Amino acid sequence: MTSDSMDWTRLFSSKRLGKPRPSLALHAKSEGRSEFQRDFDRVIFSSAFRRLQSKTQVVPLPENDFVHTRLTHSLEASCVGRSLGRIVGNRVITSEPDTFDELGVTASDFESVVAAACLAHDIGNPPFGHSGEDAISEYFKSAAAAPFLQGLTEKQIADLQNFEGNAAGFRLLTHTSPSQSELKTGLGLTFATLGAFTKYPKESLPDLGKSAKASERKFGFFQSEKQTFEQVAGELGLINKGKDDDVLWHRHPLSFLVEAADDICYTVIDLEDGFKLDRVSYETVADLLKAIIGHEFEKIETRFQRILDPRERVSYLRANAINTLSWQSSNAFTQRLPQIMTGKFDEHLTDCIPAREILNEITRLSIEKIYRSPQIVEVEAAGFEVLAGLLDAFLHAVFDSHSKHSKVIRHLIPARYLNTARKPFADKYSNIINMAELVAGMTDSHAIETYRRLKGISLPRY
């Protein structure tokens, strides 16, 4: 390894945030689990992950139980991520056996890190899908929010006016409120998993949203977690590409696999949901999935023909299409590994595979037939009103000490977003980011019901 290349011995750090390095060997299984398998378990048992069951994936507030939510999407992405990690892990370890024998890392550790990061990848997303991020951003750009932003730094304002679910996720994984615990560890995940989780290892400014580099199009942490990420990056030996005071790093290599698992799942499974909602025809979906599978379809055609139900046929094709995309993405990763390790590769893996044009066609079709359907657009539009209303009410409750109305609403703010005396923190930015976290953490239905009650549209039953 050169000084300009990342090192697997550091990238697989099992040190946990806020704790000394474990005295046990990395691969010790005194409790039947590796350190990275514990990461997966910590995510899946967290309340933030549990709330994903009622957060929008594609269809807001779905009335049909077969449509995916953020929870089912995250579970499926973790399964694909586990496969990608296993394939890549076997190949990388075979190429550097001495390194990994000494480190004690196996292919199981590759798959565990990628699976855990995939499981958590949407944990910070607000209600109402990606439009929820837009709704929060728009509120902080509005005249109503201007008084609250006075005195903040340029980067703190950019955090809020370009609200990012990935940064909110990193905060959920690493931040603990002083009113909850004196231990500032969040979920206490390993640095390896936190590094793989962070697909966008940069702060909100400079805004590089039009960058050709995949890792620069969004940001991965708020100013409140800037020092935490610097600690993670330092421990992992990520390559710093920042200038002056800007914090900008090259990705952890395994984050490319996390991104690929997400891309594969939402592209293919959103198409399947579109079919189940009667927005895309069976013939169209089947043709697109067969095109992904390619000549391998000949091997499964006999079995496919014996399936009678169109929905079961689509499910069978979807499973085989995901398998094909997983192998293609794994091949793309291993072929570009030298460039990945030096930070010279920075693209979506799914843009480098044989099926990329078919995936682009699926995306175009999904935008036309699914994402812009009246039902989805109407609920998303309502989401702008709901999230803005909640943010405005809670921010007034924090900062307006004279209004009786605001004092009443302050009692509705959970204790973890206030200090130990149930009062706002001294730091203005901390209070604002807390209220943004409060609203972003709500499920779709909880956000709507809270908004109704605050506005007097509905009242609780006793």
Phi, psi and omega in degrees: 000139175263171180292344180263009182238144176286159189235124182301330181295337176263326182295337179260033179300125178264007176296141180256146181303126177083004181230153174291161178301137182301143178285334179286154176298155183308316189265012179297141182232053181296335179246015178083002181226147172280170178301323184282331172292328175295324176303313180303314182294321180296322178293312188291335178267001182281150179293327180297321178291320181299326181293343180295343180296339180240030175244145185294135166262296176240306184265115179293138177048056184296139177267350180255133185282355180267357179274141185287145170251180176299328182292308181295323176299316182295319178296318180292320178298323180293326177294314178296318178300322178298318179296314179300315180298319180295313181298310182295318181301314179300319182289315182294317180296322178297326181282336180225060187300322182295318180301313186279333174296317180292322181285332182083020180264135178242175177299331177298326179289323175302310184292326181291318179296312181295318180296317180295317179294321176296318181302324184266358194297335180251013190294338180260003183290137181283177176298161173067032174066206183294337176293339176296320175298317179296321182295317178294317179299315182296322179299315182288348173268353186277164178296330181297328183270345187307316180299327181288334185272351181299131178092352178280159177284166180299320182287325176295319178295319179297325175306318187275319183281352174229050189308134187232123180298329178295319178292322177296325177294317178298322177295316179298323183283337189239350187253139173232130179292140177302333180283346179267319186197153173278351178271119183261074186235351187062232177276356178066041181282162176290156179296327179300314181291320177297322178293316179294327178296325190276091180287339182235081186281064180210164175269176189293332175237143002290148179282112182245032185302336180262010180296148176283349182272130185299325186280356185250359187282342176223187175232157192248356179202149176279170177299331180294336180246014181301310181295326178297315180292324176301323177294316179298312181298321179295318179295322184277345183074032175295152183275122181276126177240015180286160177233142179056238183263005181278132180262113186210126185230159168281152184293155162295133184307321184289346177293336175295325178287324176299314179297318180297317179299317178296312181300315181298313185293311185289330180290309184285318186281329173299322177296317178298318177298321178300322177292315182296335178268009178062032177256345176226135185289156177302315183301317180295313181297313181299316180297319181293317180291322176297324179295324176294314182295326176068217185294344178292345180298331180301329182286338184246000187297319181299314179294320180301317183294339181276351177273127188262321183285125180305323180293320177292326177296316179296318179298320179295317178293320179300316180298317180289326178294318178296322177298315179298314181295327179295316179293319179296319180292321177297319178297317180298321181294309185292328177293331184253011186303317179302320179288326177296317183292337179256003179079012183271349174253128181210066179226164170292132177301325182289352173272358186240019185244160181303329184272010188300321181292325178292320177298321177296322178293320177298318179298315179298318180294319181296320178298317183287316189264334188246298189296332182255018177291149183306319182300315182290316182296320181296316180291321177298320178298319177296327179299325177299318181291317183294309184292322176296319179296319179294313180301315182296317181295315183288325179291321175296323179297327181281317190259341182263098184274355184261332183282127178294325179299315180294322179297323178295314181296328180301329179292343180272351180282125179304147186301331185291346179263006178233174179280182185295341177264013183057039175237161179298156176286161181291329183277124184297313182299320180300319179295319182291315181294330176295317180292324175296320178295320179302311182290317181296332181281349182288150170284166179304309185292322180293322178298315181295314182293321178296318178299314180300318182289320178295329181270356179078013180285328175219157181236149179293151176262142181251000000 
